[in-house]
Amino acid sequence: MIAMTKRTRTILFLALGAIFFLLAPAMILYSQGYRFNWEEKQFSKVGAFYLSIIPTRAEVLVNQKSIGKTARVLGTTLTKDFSPGMYSVRVQKEGYHSWEKRLEIFPKQVTEVKHITLLSADPAFSVLQDNVRTIWVGPNKTEALLQKMNPKDTWTLFLWDIQKNLEYPLYESSRAQNEISNIEWDPDANSFLLQIASQGQTKIFVQTIDRDLLRNTKTAEESLQAASKLRAPVASRLQHVQIQTGITFPRNVVTFFADGQQVLWLDQTGTLWQQTSSDAQQQRLNEEPLSTEVKTPYEIFTARDEFFIQKKEELYMLNRQTQIFEEFLAPFYEMVLSPDGKTLALSTGKEIWLYFFEEHQEQPRRQKGEKLFLTRLSEDIENLVWFNSHYLMFTQNGAIMVSETDNRDHLNMVELAKFSSPSFFWQDQTKTLLVQTENQVLVSEKLLP
């Protein structure tokens, strides 16, 4: 071993000391969460991304660089040590539409996207029913009424058990001129209102459903006969609700609403009334009357104990503090409440708006009572429903579209499938989609885990 001279040891000591004093601040900064930002030529606190994705084992890329796949069970990933700034985040999996968004990292914060849902790029559909003219899905989503065409342009109305794909005939038209003008399920799904128009006249019936009786019938004739014994004529929908609830309406009713828990009605003075049972007191909801006009259509909506009235194409919402109806959205086409009951989606025909009943703590954060413009499209929006509590589904020019509601950067919106003049019904229990198109009812493969 060659012994170092005193001068060599001194130089080595000074060199190592210099390296230590040069690296020590950087090591301390690194241990405290700082990283050197080469673009800004300075140290800055780092942040992280947290993603939660359905389905699991999806690949995540940040600025086109793969950072791995999500966890096998929870479908989550936490990626750290990103300097503040904008990043392009992409989520992909073979056989699915990809998801992409530019997101910002802030110092000492985690940027979260908790409800990313990847949709199948080519979902399979199979035929469940043929020769179907119209379908009315029941409140329980497990049954529907089917109008199926017969020879000589007559038709039969069936009760259809969607899960078992069994049908029971309830009503058979005797003449080709008979047309179903309206069907309205009762909230308990044990009966429905049937309106049949024929040669300028309308007949209204209430059809009660006895499922045990129908299951025990052996032929179509027996089923039709059993159903006929449970069918009763009524003068009007108003009379049917009065019989059901035991609540007597005044004569000056303009429109009304009943959902099994309450009855609401708007009278000619522009006052909205509420009654929860036949022995409860009527409650006046608005102090200042809403202006009413003769021969103008009105409709009452309710969601999360909030009250809305549609007048022509204008939607009004009751301010619970002032007890005054205030203009909420115009034009207005339809509304639907999210499965978790926190968000209301509304359509103006070409636009989608969101209204938040509760404060959202998750990113992007929302305030209670906030009304948010989500998007405007070139074609009319129809059949607006919630796919889950964070994604919407609707039809547009024959295409079934699915859109996220996270409006950071841009909306991820995909075409799930396209049919001729489709109407669809999301089956949350089975995570499948029922589609009526060209006299057929189709069912998709399972779209969510």
Secondary structure in CASP SS format (residue, H / E / C, confidence):
PFRMAT SS
TARGET T0000
AUTHOR 0000-0000-0000
METHOD secondary structure of the structure
MODEL  1
M C 1.00
I C 1.00
A C 1.00
M C 1.00
T C 1.00
K H 1.00
R H 1.00
T H 1.00
R H 1.00
T H 1.00
I H 1.00
L H 1.00
F H 1.00
L H 1.00
A H 1.00
L H 1.00
G H 1.00
A H 1.00
I H 1.00
F H 1.00
F H 1.00
L H 1.00
L H 1.00
A H 1.00
P H 1.00
A H 1.00
M H 1.00
I H 1.00
L H 1.00
Y H 1.00
S H 1.00
Q C 1.00
G C 1.00
Y E 1.00
R E 1.00
F E 1.00
N E 1.00
W C 1.00
E C 1.00
E C 1.00
K C 1.00
Q E 1.00
F E 1.00
S E 1.00
K E 1.00
V C 1.00
G E 1.00
A E 1.00
F E 1.00
Y E 1.00
L E 1.00
S E 1.00
I E 1.00
I E 1.00
P C 1.00
T C 1.00
R C 1.00
A C 1.00
E E 1.00
V E 1.00
L E 1.00
V E 1.00
N C 1.00
Q C 1.00
K E 1.00
S E 1.00
I E 1.00
G E 1.00
K E 1.00
T C 1.00
A C 1.00
R C 1.00
V C 1.00
L C 1.00
G C 1.00
T E 1.00
T E 1.00
L E 1.00
T E 1.00
K E 1.00
D E 1.00
F E 1.00
S C 1.00
P C 1.00
G E 1.00
M E 1.00
Y E 1.00
S E 1.00
V E 1.00
R E 1.00
V E 1.00
Q E 1.00
K C 1.00
E C 1.00
G C 1.00
Y E 1.00
H C 1.00
S C 1.00
W E 1.00
E E 1.00
K E 1.00
R E 1.00
L E 1.00
E E 1.00
I E 1.00
F C 1.00
P C 1.00
K C 1.00
Q C 1.00
V E 1.00
T E 1.00
E E 1.00
V E 1.00
K E 1.00
H E 1.00
I E 1.00
T E 1.00
L C 1.00
L C 1.00
S E 1.00
A C 1.00
D C 1.00
P C 1.00
A C 1.00
F E 1.00
S E 1.00
V E 1.00
L E 1.00
Q E 1.00
D E 1.00
N C 1.00
V E 1.00
R E 1.00
T E 1.00
I E 1.00
W E 1.00
V E 1.00
G C 1.00
P C 1.00
N C 1.00
K C 1.00
T C 1.00
E E 1.00
A E 1.00
L E 1.00
L E 1.00
Q E 1.00
K E 1.00
M E 1.00
N C 1.00
P H 1.00
K H 1.00
D H 1.00
T C 1.00
W E 1.00
T E 1.00
L E 1.00
F E 1.00
L E 1.00
W E 1.00
D E 1.00
I C 1.00
Q C 1.00
K C 1.00
N C 1.00
L E 1.00
E E 1.00
Y E 1.00
P E 1.00
L E 1.00
Y E 1.00
E E 1.00
S C 1.00
S C 1.00
R C 1.00
A C 1.00
Q C 1.00
N C 1.00
E E 1.00
I E 1.00
S E 1.00
N E 1.00
I E 1.00
E E 1.00
W E 1.00
D C 1.00
P C 1.00
D C 1.00
A C 1.00
N C 1.00
S E 1.00
F E 1.00
L E 1.00
L E 1.00
Q E 1.00
I E 1.00
A E 1.00
S E 1.00
Q C 1.00
G C 1.00
Q E 1.00
T E 1.00
K E 1.00
I E 1.00
F E 1.00
V E 1.00
Q E 1.00
T E 1.00
I C 1.00
D C 1.00
R H 1.00
D H 1.00
L H 1.00
L H 1.00
R H 1.00
N C 1.00
T C 1.00
K C 1.00
T C 1.00
A H 1.00
E H 1.00
E H 1.00
S H 1.00
L H 1.00
Q H 1.00
A H 1.00
A H 1.00
S H 1.00
K C 1.00
L C 1.00
R E 1.00
A E 1.00
P E 1.00
V C 1.00
A C 1.00
S C 1.00
R H 1.00
L H 1.00
Q H 1.00
H H 1.00
V H 1.00
Q H 1.00
I H 1.00
Q H 1.00
T H 1.00
G C 1.00
I C 1.00
T C 1.00
F C 1.00
P C 1.00
R C 1.00
N C 1.00
V E 1.00
V E 1.00
T E 1.00
F E 1.00
F E 1.00
A E 1.00
D C 1.00
G C 1.00
Q C 1.00
Q C 1.00
V E 1.00
L E 1.00
W E 1.00
L E 1.00
D E 1.00
Q C 1.00
T C 1.00
G C 1.00
T C 1.00
L E 1.00
W E 1.00
Q E 1.00
Q E 1.00
T C 1.00
S C 1.00
S C 1.00
D C 1.00
A C 1.00
Q C 1.00
Q C 1.00
Q E 1.00
R E 1.00
L C 1.00
N C 1.00
E C 1.00
E E 1.00
P C 1.00
L C 1.00
S C 1.00
T C 1.00
E C 1.00
V C 1.00
K C 1.00
T C 1.00
P C 1.00
Y E 1.00
E E 1.00
I E 1.00
F E 1.00
T E 1.00
A E 1.00
R C 1.00
D C 1.00
E E 1.00
F E 1.00
F E 1.00
I E 1.00
Q E 1.00
K E 1.00
K C 1.00
E C 1.00
E E 1.00
L E 1.00
Y E 1.00
M E 1.00
L E 1.00
N E 1.00
R C 1.00
Q C 1.00
T C 1.00
Q C 1.00
I E 1.00
F E 1.00
E E 1.00
E E 1.00
F E 1.00
L E 1.00
A C 1.00
P C 1.00
F C 1.00
Y C 1.00
E E 1.00
M E 1.00
V E 1.00
L E 1.00
S C 1.00
P C 1.00
D C 1.00
G C 1.00
K C 1.00
T E 1.00
L E 1.00
A E 1.00
L E 1.00
S E 1.00
T C 1.00
G C 1.00
K C 1.00
E E 1.00
I E 1.00
W E 1.00
L E 1.00
Y E 1.00
F E 1.00
F C 1.00
E C 1.00
E C 1.00
H E 1.00
Q C 1.00
E C 1.00
Q C 1.00
P C 1.00
R C 1.00
R E 1.00
Q C 1.00
K C 1.00
G C 1.00
E C 1.00
K E 1.00
L E 1.00
F E 1.00
L E 1.00
T E 1.00
R E 1.00
L C 1.00
S C 1.00
E C 1.00
D C 1.00
I C 1.00
E E 1.00
N E 1.00
L E 1.00
V E 1.00
W E 1.00
F E 1.00
N E 1.00
S C 1.00
H C 1.00
Y E 1.00
L E 1.00
M E 1.00
F E 1.00
T E 1.00
Q E 1.00
N C 1.00
G C 1.00
A E 1.00
I E 1.00
M E 1.00
V E 1.00
S E 1.00
E E 1.00
T C 1.00
D C 1.00
N C 1.00
R C 1.00
D C 1.00
H C 1.00
L C 1.00
N C 1.00
M E 1.00
V E 1.00
E E 1.00
L E 1.00
A E 1.00
K E 1.00
F C 1.00
S C 1.00
S C 1.00
P C 1.00
S E 1.00
F E 1.00
F E 1.00
W E 1.00
Q E 1.00
D C 1.00
Q C 1.00
T C 1.00
K C 1.00
T E 1.00
L E 1.00
L E 1.00
V E 1.00
Q E 1.00
T E 1.00
E C 1.00
N C 1.00
Q E 1.00
V E 1.00
L E 1.00
V E 1.00
S E 1.00
E C 1.00
K C 1.00
L C 1.00
L C 1.00
P C 1.00
END
